[in-house]
């Protein structure tokens, strides 16, 4: 069957089955969902991470270490990274490894810069000597943009600039990537193709990251505790992790088939789905009536009050857009955690079920 360049109408299986894929940060929240999705498609997945970042852990809950190859490595170790990548010879690389918590970036500032910037530079250094076609998706953040607190969604061409150490390190990473692309990966004969993907405020089952709204809530509510809410009026473009993961996979497929996308960045954000923290809490309470919270007046550090992405580019070029409604995404989030609280041993079945429910929904619409 001839493959058309409008690839989103085709099921993901035919592109990733038996492909050799490296995922950095595979033990994290998004990384573990991506690893599970690709493993379920029959891909040969190798995960690279320096540790399991949370306890509990979606990665551990799924027993992914028994389903995919996994190596413990700090990406600051350039020589070790080179050896692993050159030996594995990947078809695709998804670079998710990062320090992703804004509050933590104030405490572990140097480590944040190393995790977000230097690790990416090491990956780019490694890619210089790749001698086979390799498609690379580097995940940054919606916080790469200079935030002017506007309701207008940020486009990929808007000015970069981080408010905090986390955002600044991600902005610097985007600049470094473009520098490498323009300096070392600009010829038609180059084997390496690179795109960056920007998203934020992803929610879903299995996220236990510290100092984040949904994980903090799920931890507390599972123990019938009251949650303290810092910024109830903060507005975010909430979206389910599976929406974003599908965006990454979609981008990888299109970049693999279309060299013209090399060097570009893509936003993956929901359309007209900006809700206040207070609204998210009220929606969750509809499904989980027993939950409780209280608002906290004190702010310990500065953070953005309004973030919004314009994802028209992804819609036009990749045919990607938000599939689930806000209510359905919240429902899927709560159902996963309620299942986990009662059936930890069988959580992988729930995660795979949710992936398949989402895939069926996406491809049914194509």
GIFEN-V20526 format. One record per helix or strand of 3 or more residues. SS is the DSSP state (2 for helix, 1 for strand). FROM is the first residue (numbers start at 1). TO is the last residue. If there is no record, write none. Layout:
{{SS FROM TO} {SS FROM TO}}
This chain:
{{2 7 9} {2 13 16} {1 20 24} {2 29 40} {1 44 49} {2 58 61} {2 64 66} {1 69 72} {2 78 88} {1 92 95} {2 102 107} {2 109 127} {1 134 139} {2 142 144} {2 165 184} {1 192 198} {2 213 221} {1 227 229} {1 235 237} {2 241 257} {2 259 261} {1 265 267} {1 274 276} {2 277 287} {1 293 295} {2 312 318} {2 326 342} {2 344 365}}
